[in-house]
Amino acid sequence: MIPVCRLEDLPAGESVRLDTTPPVAVFNADGELYAIDDTCSHQDASLSEGWLEGCLVECPLHAASFDLRTGSPTCLPARRPVRTHQVYVEDGVIHVLVAADAGAVHTGAGEKGSAA
């Protein structure tokens, strides 16, 4: 598991980018934590720099939108999903378990320890 930041350091409506390979973005969507691959599947753009509305993030480059819960695109021009990753909160620290398989898609966020 990769430590991200303290829970209080990621307020609702905000995101943080992890410089992993590939990069991962962690979002606080109205108190629910989600992690997805940070690169838009349509073109190289950082989703952590996009606009968050509910459980959707809009790519800042061409307005493709992705569901944070599933990684699925919700509109064109994106056609391929991005991977999702499991998120845990332990002792007030957000952690991400990055999917090992490039084809893996995890749904939902898990919690361990402190509640999100």
C-alpha positions in Angstrom: 0.0 0.0 0.0 1.2 3.5 -0.8 0.6 6.2 1.7 -1.0 9.3 0.1 -1.5 11.9 2.8 -3.5 12.5 6.0 -7.2 12.4 5.5 -7.6 16.0 6.7 -5.1 17.1 4.0 -7.5 16.0 1.2 -10.7 18.1 1.6 -13.9 17.2 -0.3 -13.8 18.2 -3.9 -10.0 18.0 -4.1 -7.5 15.5 -5.6 -3.9 14.6 -5.3 -1.6 13.0 -7.9 0.8 10.2 -6.9 4.0 10.0 -9.0 3.8 6.2 -9.4 4.2 4.2 -12.6 1.7 4.8 -14.0 0.6 7.9 -12.1 -2.5 7.6 -9.8 -5.0 10.3 -8.8 -6.8 10.1 -5.5 -10.1 12.1 -5.2 -12.2 13.1 -2.2 -15.7 13.2 -3.8 -18.0 14.5 -1.1 -16.3 12.5 1.6 -15.8 9.3 -0.4 -12.3 8.4 -1.5 -11.5 7.0 -4.9 -8.3 6.3 -6.8 -7.9 5.9 -10.6 -5.0 6.0 -13.1 -4.3 9.7 -13.5 -3.9 9.6 -17.3 -7.0 10.1 -19.5 -7.4 7.0 -21.8 -8.2 9.3 -24.7 -5.1 11.4 -24.7 -2.3 12.2 -22.2 -3.9 14.6 -19.7 -3.8 14.5 -15.9 -7.2 13.6 -14.5 -6.2 15.0 -11.1 -6.2 18.4 -12.8 -9.8 17.9 -14.1 -13.1 19.0 -12.7 -14.8 16.9 -10.1 -18.6 16.7 -9.9 -20.1 14.1 -7.6 -18.4 10.8 -8.6 -17.4 12.0 -12.1 -14.1 13.7 -13.1 -13.9 15.6 -16.4 -10.6 15.5 -18.3 -9.2 19.1 -18.6 -8.1 18.5 -22.2 -11.1 17.3 -24.2 -13.9 17.1 -21.6 -14.0 13.3 -21.5 -15.7 12.2 -18.2 -14.9 9.2 -16.1 -16.9 7.5 -13.2 -14.5 7.4 -10.2 -16.3 4.2 -9.0 -15.7 2.1 -12.1 -13.2 4.0 -14.2 -15.7 3.9 -17.1 -15.9 6.8 -19.5 -19.3 8.4 -19.5 -19.0 10.4 -22.7 -16.8 10.8 -25.8 -14.1 11.3 -26.8 -12.9 8.7 -24.3 -13.9 5.1 -25.1 -11.6 3.1 -22.8 -11.9 2.9 -19.0 -9.1 3.9 -16.7 -8.0 1.5 -13.9 -9.4 2.0 -10.4 -7.5 1.2 -7.3 -8.5 0.3 -3.7 -8.3 3.1 -1.1 -7.9 2.6 2.6 -7.8 4.9 5.6 -5.6 3.7 8.4 -4.8 5.7 11.5 -6.0 8.9 9.7 -3.7 8.3 6.7 -5.0 7.6 3.2 -3.4 4.6 1.4 -3.8 3.3 -2.1 -3.4 -0.3 -3.1 -2.4 0.0 -6.8 -3.8 -2.7 -9.0 -0.9 -5.0 -10.0 -2.5 -6.2 -13.3 -2.7 -3.5 -16.0 -6.1 -4.9 -17.0 -7.5 -5.0 -13.4 -10.4 -2.8 -12.5 -11.4 -2.5 -8.9 -14.8 -1.2 -8.0 -15.5 0.8 -4.8 -13.2 2.0 -2.1 -12.3 0.0 1.0 -11.7 1.3 4.5 -9.6 0.0 7.2 -9.1 1.7 10.6 -10.4 5.3 10.6 -13.6 6.0 8.8 -13.4 8.3 5.7 
